[in-house]
């Protein structure tokens, strides 16, 4: 299902009820305009959050909700000293360096052995006309070396994605959107992000733009900006490391919508849009979240 055309017809209805919008809210739903293009969208989103939180630096957005509460940030600092996600990271490193039957390793499939490469993922492939994620590229590497692909969402694949992501730690996200196909995929992801759905009639933007930095029940809502910089991440609610798309599934379920499948075109386009918005935010994998 494609969303770009539909988003144009509902853009004026994207706002929450007046009780759910803060008095000083800037027209956040206008950020969902699919006619302005990727570059302007990025500029407008970054400017929106700069106006909302003028004291926040770009680097702080990688902290998500922890950036909005000193006590929570102190707890985060303590937690990452012994991040349980580091176990998954170690498992991923071992798998990454394990030789294939032909003697090669995963590093043979990536430029510079994979170092710094994740900063540009996901990317749009003009040959296959689709967004390619790290999970897809890792599986393609296996096939190229005569091994069966791993199941999306499986522990070995998550571990490999985690290690691959860590090879870009400290580097700013640098996703490219160039050419008609890439722009179309970006706009589909953007449309999905702003489309209200489910029993609660919420969009991703309803929480992570309109309510960013505010409390929803007892939880501070993280902003769109910076959300992918720490994925794959360890979440105590999961008791495990998991991926950005796993989080998409959880959010769709919470608003009463049927989730898409992992690595579906909808979730890959959404991933593409959200990660492009993170451009400039430094990567820190695996992250840690409550």
C-alpha positions in Angstrom: 0.0 0.0 0.0 1.3 3.4 -0.9 0.7 6.5 1.2 2.0 9.6 -0.6 -1.2 10.5 -2.4 -3.3 9.9 0.7 -1.1 12.1 2.9 -1.9 15.1 0.8 -5.6 14.7 1.4 -5.3 14.3 5.1 -2.5 16.8 5.9 -4.9 19.3 7.5 -6.4 16.6 9.7 -3.1 15.4 11.2 -3.2 17.6 14.3 -4.4 16.0 17.6 -7.3 17.4 19.5 -6.7 20.8 21.0 -6.3 19.2 24.4 -3.3 17.2 23.1 -1.4 20.1 21.5 0.6 22.4 23.7 -0.2 26.1 23.5 3.2 27.0 22.0 3.1 24.3 19.3 4.4 25.4 15.9 2.5 23.9 13.0 4.2 20.5 13.3 1.8 18.8 10.9 3.1 21.1 8.1 6.4 19.1 8.3 4.5 16.3 6.6 4.1 18.1 3.3 5.4 15.6 0.7 5.9 18.4 -1.9 8.9 20.2 -0.4 11.6 17.6 -1.0 14.0 15.8 1.3 16.6 18.6 1.8 14.0 21.1 2.8 12.2 18.6 5.0 15.5 17.9 6.9 16.1 21.6 7.3 12.6 22.3 8.5 12.6 19.4 11.0 15.9 20.4 12.4 14.7 24.0 12.7 11.5 23.0 14.3 13.3 21.2 17.1 15.8 24.0 17.4 12.9 26.4 18.1 11.2 23.9 20.4 14.3 23.2 22.4 16.8 26.0 21.9 19.3 24.8 24.5 19.5 21.3 23.0 22.6 20.5 20.9 22.4 18.2 17.9 24.5 15.7 19.8 22.0 15.6 22.7 19.3 14.3 20.4 21.1 10.9 20.2 20.1 10.5 23.9 16.4 10.5 23.1 14.2 11.0 26.2 17.2 10.9 28.5 18.1 14.4 27.2 15.0 15.9 28.9 15.5 14.8 32.5 18.7 15.0 34.5 17.8 12.1 36.8 17.0 9.9 33.9 20.3 10.9 32.2 22.3 10.0 35.3 20.6 6.6 35.3 21.5 6.2 31.6 25.1 7.0 32.3 25.2 4.3 35.0 23.4 1.8 32.7 25.8 2.1 29.8 28.8 1.3 32.0 27.5 -2.2 31.9 25.2 -2.2 28.8 23.7 -5.6 28.4 23.7 -4.9 24.7 27.5 -5.3 24.7 27.0 -9.1 24.8 25.1 -8.9 21.6 27.8 -6.7 20.2 30.5 -9.3 21.1 28.4 -12.1 19.5 28.1 -10.0 16.3 31.8 -9.4 16.2 32.5 -13.1 16.4 30.0 -13.9 13.6 31.4 -11.0 11.5 34.9 -12.4 11.7 34.0 -16.1 11.3 35.1 -17.3 7.9 32.7 -18.5 5.3 33.3 -21.8 3.6 35.2 -19.9 0.8 37.5 -18.3 3.4 36.0 -14.8 3.2 34.2 -12.9 6.0 31.5 -10.3 6.0 34.0 -7.6 5.8 34.8 -8.7 2.2 31.3 -7.5 1.1 31.7 -3.9 2.4 34.0 -1.0 1.5 36.8 -0.5 4.0 35.8 -3.8 5.7 32.5 -2.2 6.8 34.2 0.6 8.8 32.1 3.8 8.6 29.7 2.2 6.1 26.6 2.0 8.3 26.6 5.8 8.5 25.2 5.7 5.0 22.5 3.0 5.6 19.8 2.6 4.5 20.4 3.6 0.9 18.4 3.5 -2.3 19.5 1.1 -4.9 18.9 2.4 -8.4 19.3 -1.1 -9.9 16.7 -2.9 -7.8 14.6 0.3 -7.3 14.3 -0.2 -3.6 15.7 0.9 -0.2 18.4 -1.4 1.0 18.9 -1.9 4.8 21.9 -3.4 6.7 19.9 -6.6 7.3 19.3 -7.0 3.5 22.9 -6.3 2.7 24.2 -8.7 5.3 22.0 -11.4 3.9 23.1 -10.6 0.4 26.6 -11.0 1.5 25.8 -14.5 2.8 24.2 -15.5 -0.5 27.2 -14.1 -2.4 29.3 -16.5 -0.3 27.1 -19.5 -0.7 25.2 -19.4 2.6 21.5 -19.2 3.2 20.1 -15.8 4.3 19.3 -15.4 8.0 15.7 -14.8 9.1 14.8 -11.2 9.6 14.6 -10.5 13.3 16.7 -13.5 14.3 19.3 -13.3 17.0 22.3 -13.9 14.7 21.2 -11.3 12.2 20.5 -8.7 14.9 24.0 -9.4 16.4 25.5 -8.8 13.0 23.6 -5.6 12.4 24.7 -4.4 15.9 28.4 -5.0 15.1 28.1 -3.5 11.6 26.5 -0.4 13.1 29.2 -0.1 15.8 31.8 0.1 13.1 30.5 3.6 12.4 30.3 4.7 16.1 31.2 8.3 16.5 30.5 9.2 12.9 27.6 11.4 11.9 24.7 9.8 10.1 25.0 10.6 6.4 22.2 9.1 4.4 21.8 10.2 0.8 18.6 10.8 -1.1 19.4 11.5 -4.7 17.4 10.8 -7.9 13.6 10.3 -8.6 13.4 6.8 -7.1 15.2 7.7 -3.9 13.0 10.8 -3.5 9.8 8.7 -4.1 10.9 6.2 -1.4 11.7 9.0 1.0 8.3 10.6 0.5 6.5 7.2 1.0 8.4 6.9 4.3 7.5 10.4 5.2 3.8 9.8 4.4 3.7 6.7 6.5 5.2 8.7 9.4 2.5 11.4 9.3 -0.4 9.1 8.5 -2.8 8.5 11.4 -3.9 4.9 11.9 -5.1 2.3 14.3 -7.8 2.5 17.0 -6.1 5.5 18.6 -5.9 7.4 15.3 -2.3 8.4 15.9 0.6 8.9 13.6 4.3 8.5 14.5 4.4 12.3 14.3 1.6 12.7 16.8 4.0 11.5 19.5 7.5 12.1 18.3 7.0 15.6 16.9 3.9 17.0 18.6 4.6 15.5 22.0 8.4 15.2 21.8 10.0 16.0 25.2 6.7 15.8 27.0 5.3 13.2 29.3 2.8 10.6 28.0 1.6 8.9 31.2 4.9 8.4 33.0 7.2 8.3 30.0 9.0 11.1 28.2 8.5 10.9 24.5 11.7 11.0 22.4 11.8 13.3 19.4 12.0 12.2 15.8 15.5 13.8 15.5 18.1 11.3 16.7 15.9 8.3 17.0 17.9 5.9 14.8 21.4 6.9 16.0 21.5 4.2 18.7 19.8 1.3 16.9 20.2 -1.7 17.2 19.6 -0.9 20.9 19.1 -2.7 24.1 15.7 -2.0 25.7 15.0 -3.2 29.2 11.4 -3.6 28.2 12.6 -6.2 25.6 15.3 -7.6 27.8 17.3 -7.8 24.5 18.9 -5.9 21.7 16.6 -5.3 18.7 16.3 -3.2 15.6 14.7 0.0 14.5 12.0 -1.8 12.6 11.1 -3.9 15.6 10.3 -0.7 17.3 8.1 0.3 14.4 6.1 -2.9 14.9 5.7 -2.1 18.6 4.5 1.4 17.9 2.0 0.3 15.3 0.6 -2.3 17.8 0.3 0.3 20.6 -1.9 2.6 18.5 -4.1 -0.4 17.5 -2.8 -0.8 13.9 -1.7 -3.9 12.3 2.1 -3.9 12.0 4.0 -4.4 8.8 6.4 -7.3 8.3 10.1 -6.7 9.1 11.9 -5.4 6.0 8.6 -4.7 4.2 8.8 -1.9 1.7 6.7 0.3 4.1 9.1 -0.1 7.0 12.2 0.2 4.8 10.9 3.5 3.3 10.0 4.7 6.9 13.5 3.7 8.0 14.9 5.7 5.1 13.0 8.8 5.9 13.7 8.7 9.6 17.4 8.0 9.3 17.8 10.8 6.7 16.4 13.2 9.2 19.1 12.0 11.6 21.8 13.3 9.3 24.5 15.0 11.4 23.7 13.0 14.6 26.5 10.8 15.6 26.0 7.0 15.8 26.3 5.1 19.1 25.5 1.4 18.8 24.3 -0.5 20.7 22.2 2.1 22.6 20.3 1.6 25.8 16.7 2.5 26.5 14.2 1.7 29.2 
